[in-house]
């Protein structure tokens, strides 16, 4: 009996990674409206002059190192809900862009960015800068096949949201517009350094004292974005985002940005937010994932209106 029980436990444990990854989207490609783990990898579109392409940039589980995962159905469901919608007679397609395979150049040095012994300066390109470059290359490929530049919209969540901001700060005319959702890539700073209690400035001073290297890289990225003279992007944040929720007011200093603070809780217009997975649904309990809840589709008209203003 004990042997049977042990075999059963081992089998269940062996299946956990498979079950956890059952909704993983592992490749770059076009998403379908009824999203699945499969994508259309062909970099082809019919009638490109009448197509709007939204490039979706995923988040990361590591700031500067190489990872194998891309995104999940629950993460991309809402952006995929825009597939087939028409703006000014042009149909939307959504391209999921996997770029987690990049690693920052500092990772090849003796001490990586997050090493206790790292003192700086950062050598080479950070992972997010490489993801910015990759977006530029992808946009140019779409332009080459006939998609008008202004009909390409770049979007992203978490680290992908920060990539979106960095992209347009560096290349303001690279595409028609950008949508950033809960930009963050340096850990749960808002919660860990108690921004609600001590304030944003004091919280980031604590971060700087504890992790001076990463803090400097983060601040440099923000400073470069803030240099923008006009950044007509749509930016979503949430105060209960444990990553950057109470550390995002710097966004208001950027000319042209339209910032939407989603809500003060885990509801949108009184509707509870739920993340829909293939075989189950889970309530949103983290402001960083508010855009994963189906309630976030409340903002689809706002997003479509924004896209219409940019094309």
C-alpha positions, 0 to 999 in steps of 0.5 A, a space after each residue: 500500500 505504501 509503495 502504491 501511494 509513493 508511486 502515485 505521489 511521484 507521478 503527481 509531482 512529475 506532472 506538476 510542471 506539465 499542468 502548470 505550463 499547460 496554457 503556455 504560449 512558447 512561440 512568436 506569432 499571430 494570436 487568434 481571438 479564441 486564444 490557444 497555445 498555438 500561434 501562426 508563426 508565418 510573418 505574412 498578412 493579407 491586404 497589409 494596407 488594411 491591417 493594424 498590427 498590435 505587437 504584444 511584449 510579455 513580462 519576464 520572471 528575471 530582470 537581466 538573465 536568459 529565460 525559456 518561457 514566453 507568456 500564457 493564455 491568461 496573460 494574453 487573453 485580453 489583448 487577443 480579444 482585440 483580434 478582428 476588431 475594426 478601426 477606421 475600416 482596418 482589422 486588428 491582428 495581434 502578434 505575440 513576440 517572445 524575446 525572453 531568450 535574450 540576456 543582458 551583457 553584464 550576465 557574461 561578466 564575473 558578477 551579474 547585475 544582481 550579484 551582491 558583489 556587483 558595483 557597476 558600471 553596467 557593461 554593454 546592453 541590458 536585456 531590456 535594451 536588447 528587447 527594444 532593438 528586437 522590436 525595432 527589427 520586427 517593426 521593420 519586417 512588418 513595414 517591408 511586407 507592406 504594413 504602414 508604419 502608423 498602423 503598427 502599435 506596440 504594447 506590453 505588460 510588466 517588463 514588456 510595458 517598460 520595453 514599450 516606454 523605452 522603445 518610444 523614448 529612443 525611437 519616437 516615430 518607429 510605430 503608430 503608438 504604444 500601450 504600456 500596462 503595469 510597467 515594472 522589471 525590478 521586483 516587487 519594489 512598491 511592496 518590499 520597500 513599503 512605499 505606501 508607508 514611507 512614500 515613493 522617494 524614501 522607498 527608492 532610497 532604501 532600494 538604492 542602499 540595498 541594491 545600488 547596481 539595479 537601482 541605478 539601472 532602473 533610474 537610468 531607464 526612467 530618466 531616459 524615458 522622461 527626456 522625451 519631449 512628446 510620448 503619445 502613449 496609453 499607460 495603465 497602472 494600478 496602485 496595488 501593483 506590488 511591483 511599481 504601483 505607488 512608484 509610477 507617478 513619474 509617468 505623469 511628468 512625460 508630455 503626451 502620455 495618457 495615464 489610466 489608474 485602473 482602480 483602487 481595488 480588484 474591481 473595474 466599475 464594480 465588476 470583480 476581476 477574474 483570470 480565465 485559464 483554459 480549464 479554470 478561472 482564478 480571482 485577481 488578487 494582485 494589481 500587477 495582473 489587473 490587465 489579465 482579468 476579463 474585466 479589463 476588457 472594459 477598456 477595449 473601447 478606450 484602447 480602440 479609440 486610442 488606436 484610431 487617434 494614432 493611425 
